[in-house]
Structures are given as structure tokens and as C-alpha cells.
Amino acid sequence: RLAAVQMGAAVSCCSVLRFLLDHSDHLPAGVLARLVDTHDVLMVACSLLEKRPWRARRQLDGTEVRFEGGQWVPVPDAQRHRLPKVEAQLWLAVLALATDPAVRRRYAFTDFRKAALVRLRKYLNETVVDQIPPLVALQRAIDELSMQETPAVDPKPAYLLEQLPQIREALEKGQDWDALAQSALATAFASGPEAKRARAEELAALYASKPVEALLAGPGMAGSAHAGAGEAGGWDAPGEYALRVQAWPAGAEASAPASAVTQAVGRAPSVQTSFQVQSD
């Protein structure tokens, strides 16, 4: 099971790589430098296309199987000529790297790299090109490269200007990853009955807190507005508000009987406001 998960993650990485290279014009300079210079993904893709680890044969009956959809599945005879998805993704990634002008300007084709790329030419047969027509451009690029002499490798410059992931380096600096892994395994990923009971108690305490209760009950507002001077009054109801307006004649005290009383009930507003109205 672990091998299947690791294989699925590797296949997903090939797809992500291909989609990144499709947008190489918009990638930051640091990302392209790490892909081409630090990790040399072109040689990695060439090696994978030669070895094709997503294809295998069963030892019992010799049936051809391929890794597709997260599992090893047998290949019918009528579909043996069809390319697996991961293989098509890698061909498109090699096409993007070998034909992109920005990559070719900074990529030094040494004898080793040139030989690795030229070895792929024998796999670009009619069956493969018919399924992925853009690979005609890759055929042409490999043919041109095979006829060219290996250029002299320029000496490395005295300085290197590159964008660095400062946030990631700051987070990784001084961390004991073994201790963090053990702590996460004992807390967040714990599956024992005591750990489940502790998480349930934490959730229960969270939902029993006053802020969460107020959030689940809905906002409420009670208030009053008086013409002249008055006192607040009203009632609260979940999801509703009550507005009570009392009016007094000019010069009357707030304790005197109100001449008009109006009440309205509706949905609770997002902002509660108290106000006073003066009337001549």
C-alpha cells in the first residue's frame, strides 16, 4: 500500500511539473532557476521516459500492467499502443524544456545532456507522434541538437543572483523535525480512544463557549429611540430585533405618558445603533 501511495504521488508530481512548464513565461526567475539549474528536471524527465517505471509485467503470467488511477491495472491488447497519461505528461514537459528559448539560453547542453536527449529520439515513433502531434517540434529540436557541436561550457560567474524563499527558510531554520513529527503523531494524528475522547471534549468545550453560542443563536438587538430624552427598552429574540419608538410633547419629562408608541419587528441588522431625535 505504501508503494502505491508513493507511486501515485510521483505521478502527480509529473503532472504538476508539466503544468508549471506550460506557464514558464509567467514563472519567477527563481522558480525557473531551481527547475533547470538546481534540479535539472530535463535530465530527470529523460531518464524516466527511458526507464518507464509506470509499466511492468507480472511474473506469473507475463501480463503487461500499467499504473493508472492510483493502482496497477492490466492493459488490454487493443490498448497497448496508447500512451499512459503520465508518459504523455512527461513528453510534453520535455517538449517545453527543449524548445523554450528562455530555457535554452541558460541551459548548458554538455555531452552527457546531449546524449541523454538524443537517446529519446528512438522513442518518438509514428505511434507516439500521432497521439501527441506537438512532439514534431521536439523531433526537430533533437535532430538539430544531434548535428550541432557541443558548445564550450562557460565558466560560472563570480556571483549568483537568485530569488530565495525567505519565509520558508525562516520557518525551517532551527526546527527539530523529528520532534515535530513525534508531537504531531501524538496529538493531531493520534487515533487511540483517549485521543479521540480528548478531541471530543475540546470540541464540546468550544461549542459551549459564549461566543459560539451567540453565533449559533443569531444576532439580537433591543433598543429604543426617544424624541427628547428617554430610556432604552425592548426585548431580544434570536434572529429578530424589536424597535420601540416613544414620542413626548416638547418640554415634557421622560416620565410623562408618551403620546405615540410605535413598535416594529424584523430581521436583526448587522449594526446596532442607538440614537435620539429632537423635535420642536
Residue pairs with C-beta under 8 A, 6 or more apart in sequence:
4 70
4 71
4 72
7 53
7 54
7 67
8 67
8 70
11 54
11 67
11 85
11 86
14 48
14 86
14 89
14 90
14 93
15 85
15 86
15 89
17 35
17 41
17 45
17 89
17 93
18 89
18 90
18 92
18 93
18 96
20 27
20 31
20 35
21 35
21 92
21 93
21 96
21 97
21 100
22 92
22 96
24 32
24 96
24 100
24 102
24 103
25 102
28 163
29 162
29 163
30 162
30 163
30 164
30 165
32 102
32 103
33 106
33 162
33 163
35 41
36 42
36 97
36 103
36 106
36 107
37 106
41 93
41 97
42 94
42 97
42 98
42 103
42 107
42 113
42 117
43 113
43 116
45 90
45 93
45 94
45 97
46 94
46 116
46 117
46 119
46 120
47 116
48 90
49 87
49 90
49 91
49 94
49 120
49 123
50 119
50 120
50 123
52 87
54 66
54 67
54 68
54 84
54 86
54 87
55 64
55 65
55 66
55 84
56 64
56 65
56 66
56 72
57 63
57 64
57 65
58 65
63 74
63 75
64 74
64 75
64 80
65 72
65 73
65 74
65 75
66 72
66 73
66 75
66 84
67 73
67 84
67 86
68 84
68 85
81 127
82 131
83 91
83 128
83 131
83 132
88 131
88 132
91 128
91 132
91 135
91 138
92 132
92 134
94 117
94 120
94 138
95 134
95 135
95 137
95 138
96 103
97 103
97 107
98 104
98 117
98 138
98 141
98 142
98 145
99 137
99 138
99 141
107 113
108 151
108 153
108 154
109 117
109 145
109 150
109 151
110 150
110 153
111 150
114 145
114 146
114 150
117 142
117 145
118 142
118 145
118 146
120 142
121 139
121 142
121 143
121 146
124 135
124 138
124 139
124 142
128 135
129 135
129 136
129 139
187 195
190 196
206 212
207 213
207 216
217 238
218 238
218 239
218 268
219 239
219 268
219 269
219 270
220 236
220 237
220 238
220 239
220 240
220 241
220 268
221 236
221 241
221 242
221 268
221 269
221 272
222 232
222 233
222 234
222 235
222 236
222 241
222 242
223 232
223 234
223 241
223 243
223 244
223 272
223 273
223 274
224 230
224 231
224 232
224 233
224 234
224 243
224 244
224 245
224 246
225 243
225 245
225 274
225 275
225 276
225 277
226 245
226 246
226 247
226 248
226 254
226 276
226 277
227 245
227 246
227 247
227 248
227 276
227 277
227 278
227 279
228 248
228 250
228 252
228 254
228 276
228 278
228 279
229 254
229 276
230 246
230 248
230 254
230 276
231 254
232 274
233 244
234 242
234 243
234 244
235 242
236 242
237 265
239 267
239 268
240 265
240 266
240 267
240 268
241 265
241 266
241 267
241 268
241 269
242 263
242 264
242 265
243 263
243 264
243 265
244 261
244 262
244 263
245 260
245 261
245 262
245 263
246 258
246 260
246 261
247 258
247 259
247 260
247 261
247 279
248 254
248 256
248 258
248 259
249 256
249 259
250 279
250 280
